[in-house]
């Protein structure tokens, strides 16, 4: 069983017809419009797509199923409050092809596993529940009632509730997520891993420790008013394209932008706003004032170098630090300064991998600004020292008093559309005791206080035979997690795997002994229940809770909402053991929100406030300079430089997305901004590193990583020379997740170190 699962989990090693062009120096514009229209015409019913696009991210419409970038509080574009990749996300969900029992009868699981991730995803929308019996080669139809009873039978047969794991992706709404965690806790476990464990868990850990809240402190309006925005370890042109219009407004208001990233990304070089006729004519707005081409995982070193020079200037001329803010609102300043003085500037600069000239350009901007926002994404969070990365940038903001005032603060840019909201309403394997006490007071059962499995813990527990049932509420778990082979073997040891999904993905093909696929409604679709079409809610990256309501008819009468799926399984599993009237929630989502407001701070009068066209802000202590830390103040922290060295034949690799990709969803085979077309099995390398290894462009190589004596290999990648720092390389995920060790993760947070994998590049002697 293990070898079969291992094979199914791997992306095919064959190549397509790669085409390479010069990387783009501009983003969005006409090319984005063309790409959007192409996707709509190819994969959807165009009239439905037009109707949906006009309501996506609009007040009273539905929230984009892609990223969590916030919508403007006031006026929104009537042309379209969305981006190219938002259209791709919408079309992925609105595919005009349906797959049902005939499709699965004609295609075995093994056959489907031989397809690329792109081909699997474009097979079509799931339209009825499917079941894979033990030993079967094909999925077969199953009724919803039988599916719920199948799950209930497996769960109730467990010796211990902790033998089940309940995963959540970031697309799940507040209502579904709250009920999901409520069911899991009443069932008797805390095993609630979610996609936060793999992306911004390090941000939450660092920000909770230093500022008292695991979320960012800024609003969208703050970005417009900032004097300086630092974009660190992030590629918004691909991953959060609507952020570019906010950066453009900042620039138009006189703000400056520093970009810190190993790769120069088109979205931060120049932005052509497709909704501005003048912008289209003049060719865009230059965004980045200073580009800092940092070496992979050189971020602590870079920030420490900045801090050293700021301290020197403060001691020399004064008025560099906001001493009034530091005295009134912070703790640990003296110890922080003593530690900072033990570091050498030149050593930090060398570790950051940048020239002094580039450093000085960035430093001069930071020196003269006091309204600073630092934005970041997984370029900072997926390292072993990820928590240190975020704590060190907080140190900089604290020195400048750039927390809790207009135009200043922290901005971790979340990935999936409601990943932040899911955590807010209780999807957390390590929920605080105060939250658990509220659950007990409201519902009359005592939730387990012992922390459950995170994603990394889940994969290990599956391999150790400790997990018998895996339940996934959305997402593509097997393609998202690190150490693909190890993770797939673990999944195959489960007795039952269940996935609630809108479309087919590789996780449906790497199964336990039995497997279920439960098809659910998409964001674009109307959610009909007994009390009418239901409204749900989500939380964006900046803490705004707003409504989302589908406008299209469901593509199949056999789909259920995620809320209905949770209620059905809870009712079938808990039966007389529960006092909660689960099926009532399914009929009326207002009842869910009534419960949420009793349990979770900030949701008072939830149903009425959700009717506000722009939604409402949740409380944010850091935004108000009320720091709910162990000291009652914002905490300076002491962080060490990461300790790692490369051997002569080694590179440090980071996994990245292509432009035709969102998380593990592959929209197409082009990475337009980086000049890569029709291929994903590539490795971006510095040309000097290529020369020292006698490698040529498009030469086929194998990649190998070694960690704690274990060797992992990914075969057949084409070399592409690129402007990336020496000794660094980049590859797309999930193709190279197989190289990411399961035991290489961030301290405190356990985010996998997918952005700092030590690899060797081995020429393919067969070619």
C-alpha positions, 0 to 999 in steps of 0.5 A: 500500500505504501509504494502505491500511495507514494507513486500517486502522490507524485506529480508526473515527471514528464516535460511539456514544451517549455518556452522562455522569454525575458522576465516582465518589468511590468504587471497587470495591464492588458496582459492580465485582461487578456488572461482573465478573458481567456480563462472565462471563455475556456472554462465557464459559461461566459454569461454566468461568469460576467454575472458573477464577476460583477458581484465578486467582492462587492457589498452584498455579493460573494467573497472571492474564493482566492486570497484574503486581501481586504475590500475597500470600506467605502467605494468599490470599483463598479467595473470589477473589484477583483484581479486576474487571479481572482477571476481564475479562482472564480472560473476554477469553481465555476467550471462548465464541466461536471464529473459524476459517477460516469466519470469515475466509472471510466477512470480508475484512481490509478489512472487519474493519479497519472494526470498532472495537477493541472489536468486533475483540477480541470477535470470538472466540478464534483457533482455527487458524493463518491465512495471508494470501498476497500480494495476497489479501483474506482470510486462509486456513487453513495447517498448523502445519508450513507456517506454520513453513516459511513463517517459516523461508523468509523468515528464511533468505532475508534478506541480514542477520539484522538485517532481522528484528525479534522483538517480545515482549509482557508476557504471555509466560512465562519459559520461552517468553521465554528460548527466544525470545531464545535463538533470535533470538540464535542466528539472528544478531540482537539485534533484541528490542524489547518492551513495556518499551520503551513503558512502564517502560524509563525506570524501568529506566534511572533505577533502574539508574543510581542504585540498581544494579538496574532493578527496584523495591526493595520487597515487598508486605509493605513496603507494609503497613508504610510510614509514607507511600506516594506514588502518583505518575502512576498510576491503580491503581483501573483499572490495578492494582485489587488494589493498593487492598487493599494501600493499605487495609492500609497505612492500617489500620496507620496509614500515610498516602497522598499522590496526585500526579496531574493527574486525581482518580481514584476508586480513590485517593479511596475503596476499598470492599473487595468481600471485606469485608462490613463494608467494603461496609456502611460504604461504603469506606475513604478512601485519599488523605490529600493529593491533589496535582493536578499539571500534566502533566509537572510532576513534576520541579518538584514533587519539586525543590520538596520537596527545596528545602524539606527542605534548608531544614529540615535546615539549620534544625532538622536531623534531616530527612536520614538523614545516616548513610545518606547518608554510608555508602551514597550518592555525589554528595550534595555536588554534588546539594546545590550544584545544588539551591541554584540553584533557586527554590522559587516557580518550581518550585511554579509549574512544578508547577502546584499551590498552596502550601497543597496543597504544604504539606500534602504536605510536612508528611507527608514531613518527618515520615516516614522509611519512605516508598515511592514508587509510579509508573507511566506518568504518570512514564515517558512523557515526554521527561524521564521518566528525570529524573522517576524519578531525582528521586524517588530523590533524595528517598528517598535523603535520607530513607534510605528505601531498603533498609529495611522499609516503604520504597523504590521501587515501579515498578508494572509493567503486563503480567503478566510484562513484568518476567520477560521482561527478566530472562530475556533479552528485551532489545535491549541485553543486558549483555555478561555475559549474552551471555557466559553464552549463548556459554559454555552454547550454543557460539555467539557472540551479537551484542553490538551493540545491536538495535532498540528499539520506536522504532528498529523503527518507523523501520527499517521505514519505511526498508525495513531490516526485512523480517520482523516477528515478534510474540510476543503483544501488539498492536504497531500499536495500542500504538506511537506515531505510528500512521500512520507506524508502519502505513506502515512495517509494510506495507513488510515482506515478512512479518508474523507474530503469535502471539496468543490473539485477533484484534486490529488488528495482524493487519489491518495486514500486510506483503506476506504475513502469518501469525496463529499461535494460542496457548494462554491462561493458563487452558488446560492445556498438554499435551506429551509429558511431561504437562501443563506448568507455566510461570513468571512474575515479578511487579512485586516480583521474585517468580517463581511457577508458572502452570498452566492448568486448562481444556481448550484451546478448540481442538485446533489451538492451540500453546503459545508454547514449542512455537511458538518451538521449531518455528520455531527447528527449521525455521529453524536446522536443521543450523546449530544444536546445540541440541535445540529439540524436546526443550524443547517436550516438557519445560519442566523442561529449559528451566528447567535451562538458565535456572538455568545462565545467569541469576543468582538461578534456582539450583535453579529447578525445585525452588524453583518448587514452593514454593507462593508462589514465590521472590524473585530477588536484589535489591541495592537491597533489601539496600543493596548498590548495583551502580552504577558507584560501588558506592553509591546515586547522587544525580543532578542533574536539570533542570526540563523546558523547554517552553512552550505557545502561547495556543491549545495544550494539553498532552495525556496519553493514558490508559486507560478503566476498561474497558481493559487496555493496548490491549485494550478490554473495553467502552465504559464508563469508569465511575469517570470517569462516561463511558459508551458512548464512547471518542472524547472529550477531557477538558478544563478548563472554563476552557480550554473557555470560552476556546475557546467550546467546549461539552460534547459539542461535536465537535472535531478534535485536531492536534499539531505536532512538528518541523514535522510536523502530525498530526491525529485527527478527531471527538472530543467535549469533556467538561468535567472536573476537570483542571489548566488547559492540560491535557487527556486522551484515550484511547489507542490512539485518539490514538496517531496524535498522538504523534510518533515522535521525541518520546521519553525521553532514554536510554530511548526510551519514547514521550512519550505523556503530554506531547503538545502539541495544538490543539483545533479546532472541527468547523465542519461540526457 
